[in-house]
Amino acid sequence: MVPINRIFLNEDPEHEIALMAKIDPPFRAVEIGFGNGEFLEHVASANPEGVFFGIEVSLQCVMKTVKRIQNSGCENARVLLGDARFLLGECFPPEWLHSVYMNFPCPWPKTRHAKRRVTFSGFTEVLAGSLVKGGIFELLTDDRIYAEEVARVIPAHPALVMEKMYLNPERDIQTKYERRWREQGKEIFLLRFRKNTPFFSGRRKREEEELHSNIERQCPTLARIQSLAGIERGEQSCRWVFKDSYMSSSGVMLLETITSDEGFRQSFFIRIVPRKNGCLVKMDAPSRPFRTPAVVMAFEKLVEDLRDETI
Ligand SMILES: C[S@@+](CC[C@H](N)C(=O)[O-])C[C@H]1O[C@@H](n2cnc3c(N)ncnc32)[C@H](O)[C@@H]1O
């Protein structure tokens, strides 16, 4: 097996996972929101023939978990920093995972925060596209209303069925939040879903569809690109802003861009490369943002502005 215990920190998770896909371990699973990493370490150690990926938005949790996994000597766990709503669909081969686990996701009870719930309907599509036929999604929560919502939302997808909802299940491992809620006498709900028909989400392959565009008019000046600074667009759930821009001695310009999709923030550069008859606009390779709707919209907005003959 390839050396593991690596944090990707978005350096190139797709490449790493592609390597894994070649090795094709017999069991492949993801834990979303692993917190202090107890469950990830436990399932990985208990199943040495499999590979277990953890996805977590909190850098502090990622750092703690990496230490935990390194100290345990467990060699088949890997950790990704980022938002699972996007990483699950972006990083893993389609229909590849046997299990996805979620232990006590933040329920985001307020209606205006509903889209931040990992289990919002867009996620269901991504989940169904990631699981193999027969694959399992397991979710634990202490919140009855949330459990009932998940029991409604997930099987609304034609490929997913609910197998069972267990009350106060006994498992080999309790997570930090599980211990906390049990000590407070709360009820715990375990929901198990199965993908029972093939489903391919039609997720686009980023490498095949790099964002780039040729502008066939005079290459903009740095002052023109700088004038975009502060332009902020989008809706509440999907926004972007253009910030500072820079020019190299060879005339290549970089425009700093910040995007937010449902609160998932990315910061990257768009590159404007002078050409004989205009310029090429493309994503700056080292920044490599995940190709979320806000990233695509920011890119398209820039291209539209640069093509606008009236400016
Ligand atoms: C309530 S804690 C539960 C932690 C752990 N699973 C446990 O049971 O002790 C929820 C965890 O999910 C993480 N989280 C929330 N939204 C996430 C998302 N969209 N992607 C990845 N992790 C997320 C949070 O940072 C937090 O660590």
Ligand as a Chemical Component Dictionary entry (heavy atoms), coordinates in Angstrom:
data_LIG
# 
_chem_comp.id                   LIG 
_chem_comp.type                 NON-POLYMER 
_chem_comp.pdbx_formal_charge   0 
_chem_comp.three_letter_code    LIG 
# 
loop_
_chem_comp_atom.comp_id 
_chem_comp_atom.atom_id 
_chem_comp_atom.alt_atom_id 
_chem_comp_atom.type_symbol 
_chem_comp_atom.charge 
_chem_comp_atom.model_Cartn_x 
_chem_comp_atom.model_Cartn_y 
_chem_comp_atom.model_Cartn_z 
_chem_comp_atom.pdbx_ordinal 
LIG C1  C1  C 0  -20.660 18.295 15.808 1  
LIG S1  S1  S 1  -19.085 17.992 15.185 2  
LIG C2  C2  C 0  -18.934 16.227 15.245 3  
LIG C3  C3  C 0  -17.496 15.754 15.238 4  
LIG C4  C4  C 0  -17.300 14.242 15.262 5  
LIG N1  N1  N 0  -17.850 13.610 14.084 6  
LIG C5  C5  C 0  -17.900 13.624 16.509 7  
LIG O1  O1  O 0  -18.894 12.898 16.385 8  
LIG O2  O2  O -1 -17.356 13.855 17.593 9  
LIG C6  C6  C 0  -19.331 18.308 13.435 10 
LIG C7  C7  C 0  -18.026 18.333 12.650 11 
LIG O3  O3  O 0  -18.332 18.443 11.274 12 
LIG C8  C8  C 0  -17.454 19.386 10.679 13 
LIG N2  N2  N 0  -18.160 19.906 9.491  14 
LIG C9  C9  C 0  -19.273 20.714 9.464  15 
LIG N3  N3  N 0  -19.644 20.958 8.204  16 
LIG C10 C10 C 0  -18.753 20.294 7.402  17 
LIG C11 C11 C 0  -18.610 20.183 5.995  18 
LIG N4  N4  N 0  -19.437 20.799 5.161  19 
LIG N5  N5  N 0  -17.576 19.435 5.514  20 
LIG C12 C12 C 0  -16.716 18.814 6.348  21 
LIG N6  N6  N 0  -16.806 18.897 7.697  22 
LIG C13 C13 C 0  -17.813 19.617 8.219  23 
LIG C14 C14 C 0  -17.211 20.406 11.764 24 
LIG O4  O4  O 0  -16.026 21.134 11.574 25 
LIG C15 C15 C 0  -17.151 19.518 12.998 26 
LIG O5  O5  O 0  -15.844 19.050 13.250 27 
# 
loop_
_chem_comp_bond.comp_id 
_chem_comp_bond.atom_id_1 
_chem_comp_bond.atom_id_2 
_chem_comp_bond.value_order 
_chem_comp_bond.pdbx_ordinal 
LIG C1  S1  SING 1  
LIG S1  C2  SING 2  
LIG S1  C6  SING 3  
LIG C2  C3  SING 4  
LIG C3  C4  SING 5  
LIG C4  N1  SING 6  
LIG C4  C5  SING 7  
LIG C5  O1  DOUB 8  
LIG C5  O2  SING 9  
LIG C6  C7  SING 10 
LIG C7  O3  SING 11 
LIG C7  C15 SING 12 
LIG O3  C8  SING 13 
LIG C8  N2  SING 14 
LIG C8  C14 SING 15 
LIG N2  C9  SING 16 
LIG N2  C13 SING 17 
LIG C9  N3  DOUB 18 
LIG N3  C10 SING 19 
LIG C10 C11 SING 20 
LIG C10 C13 DOUB 21 
LIG C11 N4  SING 22 
LIG C11 N5  DOUB 23 
LIG N5  C12 SING 24 
LIG C12 N6  DOUB 25 
LIG N6  C13 SING 26 
LIG C14 O4  SING 27 
LIG C14 C15 SING 28 
LIG C15 O5  SING 29 
# 
